[in-house]
């Protein structure tokens, strides 16, 4: 079921079903974001049997992945937002949002209006959370097969990773 966002006095439906599932950039950005940011909290844990030099390289790799994931948060959020709009507002919908550029213009208005609300969605991480929550409600992770790919790999990891895995399974 979609989430209705009123932006600029018009209702927009955010839904992650067929159109979002077929938009490869959405899946790629989501997997990259989850995998790169989940590893950041693993920096204190090191696999057994590593030399000191290997441990340093391992930790540098984790930190670089985290930096790369974090630095892509705005673009990831925009991609997820656009993917959610495609079902009702893309080519097969009312054709009001036909590109990421259109979604970006809408997002600017959305953020501006959300700043006026208490607890509004006013930043890119909040937008990712909003999109992922809707993805879970729409069964996006199950439909795309990401549930099977992400959830087992996230099991036993930190709290944030477990929450991402739970969202992936729609629980």
N, C-alpha and C positions, 0 to 999 in steps of 0.2 A: 504494500500500500504506500502511496506517495506521501510526502510531507509538503504542505503548502507554505510557501514563503511569499509574503506580500512585500513587493519591492517597487518603489515608485508608484504606489497606488494600484499596481496590477498583481494578480496572483500568478505565481510560478510554481509548477509542480516539480519536486525533486524526487526522482525515482531511479533505482538501480536494478533494472531488469534487462531486457534484451539489448537495447541500444547501448547501454553502459557496458554490458558484458562483451559486446562485439567491438568495443573501442579499446584496442590494444594498449594505447598510451595509458589508459586508466589502470589497467592491470599491472603494467610494467612499473608505473610510478608508485603504485600502492605496495607492490612486493619490495621494490627498492627501498622505499621509506621504512617499512616495517623491519626488513632485514638489517638495514644500516643503523637505525636508531636503537633497535633492540640490543645490539652488541655493545653499545656504549656502557651499559651497567655491568658488563661481564669483564671489564678491564682488570678488576681485582682478582678475578679467578683465572688461574693459568692451568693448562693441561699438565699433568704429571710427566716427569721425565725430560723436561726441556732444560737446555743449558741456559745460563744467564743471558747470553746473547740472543738466543731464540725467544726467550721471554720478552726481552726488550722489543724485538721485531714484532712479536705477536701483539703486544700492547700498542705499539705504534700503529699497526694495521687496524686494530679495533678503533682507535681514536680517529684515524683518518676516515674510516668508514662512517663513524658518527658525524664527523665534520661534514662529509659529503652529503649525508642524509639530512642533516639539519639545514645546510645551506640551500637545499632544494625544497624546503618546506613551502615557500610561497607558490612555486610552480606546481608542486604536487597538489596543493590545495585547489588551485585554479583548475587543474586537470580533472580532479575528482568532482568539483562543482559543475564543470561543463558536462562531464559524463552523465551526471544526475539529471541535467536539464534536457538531454538529448531525446529522451522518450516522448515527451509531450511538446517540446519546443524546437526540436531539430528538424531535419529534412522531412521526416514522416509525421511530424506534429504540426504545430501552428506556424513553424518556420521563423520564429522570432529570434532564436539563438542558433545560428548556423556555423559558428566558429568559436574558437577560444577567445578571439578578439571581442566578439559579442558578449561572451560570458564575462570577460574582464570588465567591460563597461558596466554590465549589470552588477558585478561584484563591488565595484567602486560605490555604486549607489547603496547597495545592501550594507556594506560596512559603515557608510556614513549614517544611514538610518538606524543601524543597530547601536551606534554610539549613544544615541539619545535614549535607549532603553536600559533599564536596570538589568544587569546580567546578560547583555546583548552579545551576539557573536561578532566581536570586533577585531579579531586577529586571525592569522592563517592557521595556527594550531587549533583554535576553537572551530574553525571551518572544517579542518580535517576530521576532528572529533564528531562534528555534526554529520558530515558525509558518511563516516564509517558507521555511526549509529544507524543511519538510514539504510546503509548497505546491509547491515545485520537484519533489520526489520524486513527488508525486501527479499532476503534470502540470496543476496548477490554472491556471497562467499560459497554457498552450497551449489548454486547454479553454475558458477564458473569453474568449480572444482578446486578453488583456492582453499576451501575448508580442509580438504584432504592433504593439500600441500603444506599449508601454514600451520595448522593446529598441532600435528605431531612434532614438528620441528620446534615449536614454541613450548611444549610441555616441559615442566620442571625449571623453566627459566624464571627470571625476575618477575615482580608483580606486574609491571607495565607490559611485559611480553605475554604473560598469562591473560591479561585483560584484552590485549590485541587478539590473542587466540580465541578467547571467548566471544569477542565481536565477530570473528571470522566464522564461528559456528552458529552465530545468531542467538546465543544463550544469554 
